[in-house]
Amino acid sequence: MQHEKYGNVVRVAPDELSYMTTDGWRDIYGETPAAKYGMKRSDDIFAYFFDKQSTEAIIVSANEEGHSRLRKIFSWAFSKPALTAQEPPITEKVGLLIQNLKQAQSVGKVASSAPSQRSNPFDFVVKQGRTFHRYREGKYPLPNDFREQERLDFQHYFMLTLLDGKLHLAPIGENPQNVLDIGTGTGIWAVEFADRYPSANVIGTDLSPIQPDFVPKNCFFEIDDAEDEWLFNERFDYIHMRAMMTCFADPRSILQKAYNQLAPGGYLEMQDGRFPLQCHDDTLQGTALDRWAKACVEAGEVTGRAWNNAKFYKQWMEEIGFEVIQEKVFEIPTSDWPKGKKAKELGLWFHEDLMDSLSGSKVLLTKTLGYKEDEVELLLMEVRKNLKDRGVHAYMPV
Ligand SMILES: C[S@@+](CC[C@H](N)C(=O)[O-])C[C@H]1O[C@@H](n2cnc3c(N)ncnc32)[C@H](O)[C@@H]1O
């Protein structure tokens, strides 16, 4: 649709272009010298070399088939060590690409559908061996590297298990039109939703540019801060936010923005857990696990981004004026300690999720609460033991 409106090249997000035809590539890259370098140039593959002698190249392809062919040929370059080694030059080249793009945009060759970026979103911040978002640096406390992305994708399947395979609980019907996923993370929910509902135009927004390149054609990603004024042109039938605890300084105002952005009869669905962990007996009391979860809550109080917002969603929705509000609360065990097949399965999923998130919390505890690094390591060692102990009957309300 955007191509029909704007032409061959559309910027669908600050870091993402959509190309409709090979002419679109030429608009940006010009004629390419690929043949000179022994590359076959066809309608679906172009290669852009920075200079004759250089072994560095940006490989571009005009369609998915061409891209996966090139990925195979250059598979050695996508190994983890190779990617790590290439990160600085890639970041530099991406900067150049964005610069070229801006030039092309200034002469009307590229249409932009996303607000302009004030900093290079590819430029991640590295702290204690993990990477964090650079755009609006410091707002969100957890990392955004591959390890965290895997955790988020894992968490997605865990949430699907909780909801018996459903992507949503709101009764949105079979033909949703405009759908918004705030804080989309790796975009896994948005992609699956777009596949499941071809009628829908799905927009996913996030502070981190960690969404995939190849997505259904009705799915778009934008780098955007949900705490800014919402500038969407459309009103949405359905707005989705999942796992957004500790994201917002004023979460009630985000619910208000969602309310204002809904089409008449539209739905907002929040799927969120909350900290600290809970327990129906006294087995959590005095454990490192309890201390860790409470320390996260305390750090959230210091940064002004609470970990227990989900407790207030219903009340805020009532105050804002939402109609027909339904709240469902599930108890997710921290391991397979409870009885029952589904509870055990959820416990195992959540156990892995928590284990993975421990390292991601280190920066928060050291930088915000002033813990020493080795102090946190010791605490986390004990937390891991508690998590493995089926005698600790902790759960998180979701
Ligand atoms: C725990 S992840 C959840 C990701 C996704 N919703 C899911 O369920 O898979 C929280 C996400 O919210 C994003 N986020 C945090 N603060 C944000 C903000 N102010 N605006 C947009 N996204 C934000 C983070 O970058 C992160 O990707």
The ligand as a Gaussian input file, in Angstrom:
#p B3LYP/6-31G(d) Opt

LIG

0 1
 C       10.187000      -7.512000      28.007000
 S       10.247000      -6.818000      26.405000
 C        8.695000      -7.390000      25.721000
 C        8.726000      -7.520000      24.222000
 C        7.430000      -7.957000      23.571000
 N        6.313000      -7.124000      23.958000
 C        7.126000      -9.398000      23.858000
 O        6.227000      -9.666000      24.651000
 O        7.806000     -10.274000      23.280000
 C        9.909000      -5.087000      26.649000
 C       10.165000      -4.302000      25.383000
 O        9.669000      -2.982000      25.549000
 C       10.562000      -2.087000      24.925000
 N       10.386000      -0.759000      25.513000
 C       10.739000      -0.334000      26.748000
 N       10.421000       0.941000      26.933000
 C        9.848000       1.366000      25.781000
 C        9.341000       2.623000      25.328000
 N        9.366000       3.692000      26.133000
 N        8.846000       2.699000      24.076000
 C        8.853000       1.622000      23.260000
 N        9.324000       0.419000      23.629000
 C        9.828000       0.290000      24.861000
 C       11.919000      -2.701000      25.210000
 O       12.906000      -2.206000      24.314000
 C       11.635000      -4.190000      25.055000
 O       11.881000      -4.630000      23.743000

